Amino acid sequence: MLTIVLKNFVLLFQLWRNSYHVFRSVSQITTKPETRISDILRREFPKATEIVVNDISGGCGAMFEIHLKAEEFNGLNTVKQHMKVNDVLKNEIKDMHGIRIYTQPVVPSK
């Protein structure tokens, strides 16, 4: 009886492990909305050193997380940085369920 339980446990663990890797691979694929949002941000923040857009809705395109480091944020507080991003993405945001924005100014290199 114990060997049957152990065999079933091992099988379930292997299935879980394999499905986790498949899910992780699929979730890392860039969606079209992610690409569109990244392109808009690159155009509007040409001095950005980092632009990362992730669909965190599971692939339906309803919720995004954005990480943006740009010189354009120098001298602005966080609220004003986020207001700039919201203004740039206002047409995209109206179709979203939610958005997480993380911004950071970048000191220009000399």
C-alpha positions in Angstrom: 0.0 0.0 0.0 2.8 2.4 0.9 4.6 1.8 -2.4 1.4 2.7 -4.3 1.1 5.9 -2.4 4.7 6.8 -3.0 4.5 6.0 -6.7 1.4 8.2 -7.0 3.2 11.0 -5.1 6.2 10.7 -7.4 3.9 10.8 -10.5 2.0 13.8 -9.2 5.2 15.6 -8.3 6.6 15.0 -11.8 3.4 16.3 -13.4 3.5 19.4 -11.2 7.1 20.1 -12.0 6.6 19.7 -15.7 3.5 21.8 -15.8 5.2 24.6 -13.8 8.0 24.8 -16.3 5.5 24.9 -19.2 3.5 27.6 -17.5 6.6 29.6 -16.8 7.7 29.4 -20.4 4.3 30.4 -21.7 4.0 33.4 -19.3 7.4 34.8 -20.5 6.2 35.1 -24.1 5.6 38.7 -25.1 2.1 39.5 -26.1 1.1 42.0 -28.8 -0.3 44.5 -26.2 3.1 44.3 -24.3 4.9 45.1 -27.6 2.6 48.0 -28.4 3.0 49.5 -24.9 6.8 49.1 -25.0 6.9 50.7 -28.4 4.9 53.7 -27.2 7.1 54.1 -24.1 10.3 53.9 -26.2 9.0 56.6 -28.5 7.9 58.9 -25.7 10.8 58.3 -23.4 13.8 58.1 -25.8 16.4 58.4 -23.0 15.0 55.5 -21.1 17.6 53.0 -20.0 15.0 50.3 -19.0 11.5 49.6 -20.3 9.9 46.3 -19.1 6.3 45.6 -19.8 4.7 42.4 -18.5 1.2 41.1 -18.9 0.3 40.0 -15.4 -3.3 39.1 -16.3 -2.4 35.6 -17.4 -2.3 36.5 -21.0 -5.7 38.2 -21.6 -4.1 41.7 -21.8 -6.2 43.3 -19.0 -3.5 44.0 -16.4 0.1 45.1 -16.9 3.2 45.8 -14.9 5.6 48.5 -16.2 9.1 49.2 -15.0 10.6 52.3 -16.5 13.9 54.1 -15.8 14.4 57.3 -17.7 16.3 60.6 -17.6 12.9 62.3 -18.4 12.0 61.6 -14.7 14.9 63.5 -13.3 13.7 66.2 -10.8 10.2 64.8 -10.7 8.6 63.1 -7.7 7.0 59.7 -8.1 3.5 61.0 -8.6 4.6 63.3 -11.4 6.6 60.4 -13.0 3.5 58.2 -12.9 1.3 61.0 -14.3 3.6 61.2 -17.3 3.3 57.5 -17.9 -0.4 57.6 -17.5 -0.7 60.5 -20.0 1.4 58.7 -22.6 -0.6 55.5 -22.2 -4.1 57.1 -21.7 -5.6 55.4 -24.8 -4.3 52.0 -23.8 -5.2 52.3 -20.1 -8.9 52.8 -20.8 -9.1 49.2 -22.1 -7.2 47.8 -19.1 -8.4 46.3 -15.9 -5.4 47.6 -14.1 -1.8 48.8 -14.3 1.2 48.8 -12.0 3.8 51.4 -12.7 7.3 51.5 -11.3 9.4 54.4 -12.3 12.9 55.6 -11.5 14.9 58.6 -12.7 18.3 58.0 -14.2 21.3 60.3 -13.6 22.9 61.0 -17.0 26.3 59.6 -17.5 29.1 62.1 -18.0 
